[in-house]
Amino acid sequence: MKILVPVDGSGYSMKAVETAIEMAKAGPSEVMLLSVILNTSALEWGPPVSDKLRTLCEDALSKAKTLMQEKGITPHTMLSTGISPADGIIRTAKEGNFDMIVIGSRGLTGLKKFLLGGTASKVVTYAPCSVLVVKIPEAES
């Protein structure tokens, strides 16, 4: 099974990584960790992607990859830019012929929430494959 796991460094995305680890252990699988940053140069009003955003996404990928490797899973990683995180996730799922997307129900908060707001909902609606939305129990969030 080909599993795509979008990560943004939030607790929700790390919970999705943990879920993907369990799925990958259940049988033969290939896991891709994906971080998508908003490419504001595609928008008339925004500056190009900042080094800070790129670093945050690279850090999220590194953290998720380390967690998977500690559990015996060797994932692929991909850093992508797009007009929205949902667009990048859906495009990657289509191009990579993924069987499943495992995504956190929420992303980061504050300004970062603006970049990720509604991502899981859009992915569920438009993904070319099954989507598992991972929630964190309220006691843990």
N, C-alpha and C positions, 0 to 999 in steps of 0.2 A: 504494500500500500504506500502511495506517495502522499505524505502529510506536509502541509504548509502551515507554519506557525508564525503569524505576525507578532513582533515584539516592539514595545516602546519603552521598556524599563519600568512600567507600572507593576504593582502587585497583581493586578488582573492578568497582565500578559505573562507574568512569571507563573501564575497558577495554570495558564494555558500550556506553558512549557512543561510543567509537571504532569499534566494530563497527557500530553503528547508522548512523554517518556514512557508512561504506562502503556499507551497504545503501541508504541514501537517495540516494547519488550514482548508484546503478545504474539508477534509474528514477524515475518520478513517485512521490512519497511525501509523507506528512504525519507528522511526528514530534512526539510529546508526551513531555516530560520530567516525571516524577512523583516527588515525595518524600512519603512517608507517615510521619506521626509517631503514636506510640502515644497514644491519648486515654485517659489513666488515669482521667479522671472517669467513664468508662463502667464502670470497675471499682470495686467497693466499697472496696478497700483503698488506692487511689492518689489522689494529688493531681491536679488538672487539668494539662493540658499546660503545661509551663513555657516561659517566654520563651526560655530558653537552648536548649531542644530546637527550638523554632520557628526560632530564628536559625540553628542548625546546618543545618536542612533548607533554609532559604532560601539559605544560603551554598552548599550542595551543588548546588541548582538553578542558581544564578548561575554557578558554576564550569563546570557541564556546558553551560549555554546559551552561555557565552562560547567554549568549545572548539568547539561546533558552528558558531557564527557565523563563527569564524576559518576554518573549512573550507567556508564557503559555504552552510550549512544554517541555515534559520530555524525553530527549534522553538517549539512552544507549551510553556508550563510550567504546572504545577498543584501546589499544596501541599494535601494532604489529611490528615485525621485519621481514625483507625480503631481498632478494638479490637486490630488487629495490622497490620503492614505488608502481609502477604500478603492479608488481607481487603481493604485499600484498593486494592491492585494489581488483584486479581480483580474487584472492584466497578467500578473505572474501566474495565477492559478490556471488561466486559460493557456498561456504559452507553455507552461510546464506540464500540462495534462495531469494536474493533481487530483487525487481521489477524495481528499478531505482537507478542509481548513479547520484548524483548532484556534479559536480566537477568544480573548478575554471579553467579557460583556461591557467593560468600560475601559477607557484609556486614562491618560494623565489628566490632572485638573488644572484650573486656572487658565492661563494663556495657552498652555499646551493642550488643554481640553478643546480649545477652538480648532486646533489643528486636527484633532481626532474625533470631535463630536459626531455622533451618529455613525461612526465607522462600522461597528458590528452590525447595525441594522442594514446598512447599505450592502455589506458583504453578504448577509443572509439573503437579501432580496435578489442580488444580481450575480452571485457566484455561479460558475459552471459546474460545481460539484457540491457534495454535502458539506454542511458547516456545523461544527460543534461549538456552541457558545458556552464558555466556562464562566461560572459565577463564583464569587467568594461568599461564603456564609457571612451574614451581618456581623457576627461576633468577631470574625477575622478581619473585616475591612476597616 
